[in-house]
Amino acid sequence: MPIHFGTWDIILIVAVSVQATALAYIPQPRLKAFAYVLPFPFTVATLALGRPVDATNVLGVILLFAYIQGVRLLYDGLRLPIVASIALAALGYAVAGYLMAPVVPATDTAFWMAAAVTLAVAIVLYLRIPHREEKGHRTTLPVYIKLPVVAAVVVALVIAKGSLQGFMTLFPMVGVVGAYESRHSLWTTGRQVPVWMLGMVPMMAVIRLTQGTLGLGGALAVGWLVFLSVLVPLTRRQWKERSQPLGSFSPVEPSAVPGQPR
């Protein structure tokens, strides 16, 4: 069967490649984490997919959090190489999305139940994950290597988008390179994701409520306003916090020697 790339598919490849490349050149961990969670890939991927936002999109939010934590645990905990950690975590997302997509109903009930659960999880994570100072890092990976990797990931997703349904829109397209570039500050990135979750759930709720009247493009535009109204104040509040002990969130420590590349 021939593979057809529409206009939004091509825009998706370009948008994700640009965001991933820009992310790599931001040295500060907090700004890098903030740039990581801006939902440009979700927006364009939703338009490329061309289907209404439903429960699969919402559950993809939880899977994306699991992806970044999976990378952190494999890299900092099990001491696997960062490329292997990213590959395994991304494969886990793809397999979970592929298995869940056919069985998750596209009904309003399923959407709002998924939204309620995801919002509750996000609130708990936001309140429990403490701040930790991590070192900055600016990319040394050449652009001519970075861009083809990102583009290849997005092309593969475009090919598989029918099988993944709404999970495709939340796949860590930027996160494949983003996790590599954030390997010295995976805790900071993981801590930013619950803030992103708290913005994404209301964004998706607004899209769900307005996509029938405004169309998918108009609903996404309104959703962005809602998303930023949540993300910006919560991020500012988070950035004002001082370092705290890890508590019971995770037993996994970062690399033993700060500043030593892995």
N, C-alpha and C positions, 0 to 999 in steps of 0.2 A: 504493500500500500504506500503510495507516495506521501511524503511528509510536507505539509503545507504550513508556511510561516506567514501569519497575518501581520498587519501593520503594528498592532499592539505587542505581538511577539518580538518583533525587531526592536521596538522601543524598550521593551523589558530588558533585552540583552544589553542595550546601550546604557540604560538607567542604572542597572545593577553594576555593570562594569565601572561606571563613573563613580558611584557611591563607594564601592569597595576600594577603588584606587585612592579616592580622597581620604577615606578612613585610614589608610595605611600611612599617610603622611602627617597625621595628627599625633604628636608625642604625648600629650597629657592624658592619663588614663580616664579621667572623668569626661573630658570632651570627646575622647575616642568612644567611650561607652554611650554617650548621648547621641553621637552621629550614627552609631551602630543601630540604634532602635528607631530611627526615623523611618516611617513605613512607606517609603517610595516603592520598594519591591512589591509589597502587598497591594498597593494602589494599582500599579501597572499590571501586575499579575491577575488581579481581579477583572480588570478590563480585558486582558488577553483571554482569560478563561470564559468570560461572557455569560456567566451563570449567577443567579442571585446568591447573596451571602446567606449561608445557613450554618447549621451546627458543625459541619466539618471545618469551616473557617475558625470557629471559636475554639474547637478542640485542638486545632493547630497551634493556638497560642500556648497551650500547656506543653505540647510537644516541642515547641521552640525553646521554652525554658529548660526542658529536659535535655535538649541538644547541648546548650551551652554548659549546663552542669555536668553533662556526660563528658564533654571535652575536658573540663577542669578536673574531674575525678580521675579520668584516664591519664591525663598528663601530670598533674600534681600528685595524685594519689598512687597510681600504679606505675608511674614513671615511664609510660610509653612515649615514644617520639610524638611530637605535636602533629605531624602529618597523619600518622596512624590513628591518633586520638580523634582527629577531625573526621577522617574517613569512616571510622567505626560509629561515631555519634551520628553522622549524616546518614549512614546506612540504616541505623536504628530508626531514625525519623522516617525515612522512606518506606521501610518495611511496615512500621506501625501505621503510617498513613494509608498505605496500599491495602492493608488488612481491614482497617476501620472504615474506609470510604464507602464500600458497598453496603455496610450494615447500619450506618448512621442515618436515621430518617431525616428527610428534608422538611419536616413539619415545624410549625411554630412552637409546639410544645417542646420538641427536641432542642430547638434553638435556645429558648429561654431557660430551659433546665441547664444546658451546657454553659450559658452565660452566667447563671447564678453560681454554679460550681466554680467556674474559672475565676470569677470576681472574688469569691470567698478565698480561694487558694492564693490569689494575688495579694489580698489584704494581709493574710497571715505571713506570707513571704516578705512583704514590704516591712512589716513590723518586726520580724525576727532576724533578718539578715543585717548584721552590724557593718559599720564602715571599717575599712582597712586601707591603710596607706600602701600604695604600690608604686613601683618606679615607672617612669615614663619610657616610651620606646618609639622610635621612628623607623620606618621600614628600611631594610637593606635589600629586600627582594626586588629585582628589576621589574619594571613595568611590562616588558615584553614577555615575562613569565607569568606575572599576575593576571593580566588581561585575558590571555587565552584560557587560563584555568577557570576564571569566573564565567567567561562566555561559554565554555564547554558544559559547565554545570547548568546554566540557564537553558541551553539548547536541549540538554537531556530532559529537563523539567518540562519544556514545551512539548517534547515528544510524548512524555508520560502524563500530561496534565489531565487527560480524560480518565485515567486510572486513579489519580490522586484526588481529583475533584477539588474541594475547597482547601484540602491540606497542601495543595501545590502553592497556594498564595502565601503561606507562612513558612515554606521550606527555607532553611537558612542559606539563601542564595548569596547574600552579602557575608553571611556568617562563615562560609567555607574559607574565604580569605581573611575575613574579619577576626576569626578565632586565632588564626596564625599570627596576625599582626598584633593581637591582644594577648599573646601567650604569656607575657610578663604581668598582665593585669586582668586575668580571667575572673578573679573575685569581684573586682570593680565592675566588670562587664555583666557578670551574673547578678550583681546587686541592682544594676540599672534595669534589668529585664522585668522584675515585678512592677516597677514604675510604668514601664511600657505596657505591661499587661493591664494595669489599672486604667490606662488610656485607651487601649485597644478594645476592651469589652464595651464601654460606652460608644465608641466609634462604630463598632459593628452593630450595636443595638439601633443606633440612629440610621445606619444604612439599611438595616432590615425594615425599619418602619417607613422609610422614605423612598426606597428604591422603586416601589410600584408607581409612585406619582412623579418623582423627579428623574427617574431613570438612574442607571448605575453610576454614570458620571456625576450627575448632580448630587446624588446621595453620598458619593465618596468625598465631594467637596465639602459638604456640610459635616461629614464625619471627621475630616481633617481639623475643622475648627474645634470640634468637641475634643478630639485627641490632644491638640496642643493646649487647650484650656486645662487639661488634667496633667499632662506631662510637664509643662514648664514650672508651675508652682510646686509640684511634688519633687521635681529634680532640684529646684532651688533650696527647698527644705532639707533634702538629703545632703546636699553639698555643704550645708552649714554644720552638720553633725561632726563630732570629733570621733576619733578611733575608739572602739570599744572592744572588750574581749569577745572571743568567738562564741562563747556560750555553748548551746547544745545543737546549733544548726548543722555543723559538719565537723567530723574529726580530722578531716584532711588538711594538712598544712601545705603551704606553697613551697616552692623550691627552697632547698636548705640554705643556699648561699645567695642572698639578694644581690642582684646585679650580674650574676654569672649566667651567661647565655646557655640555652639548651636547644 
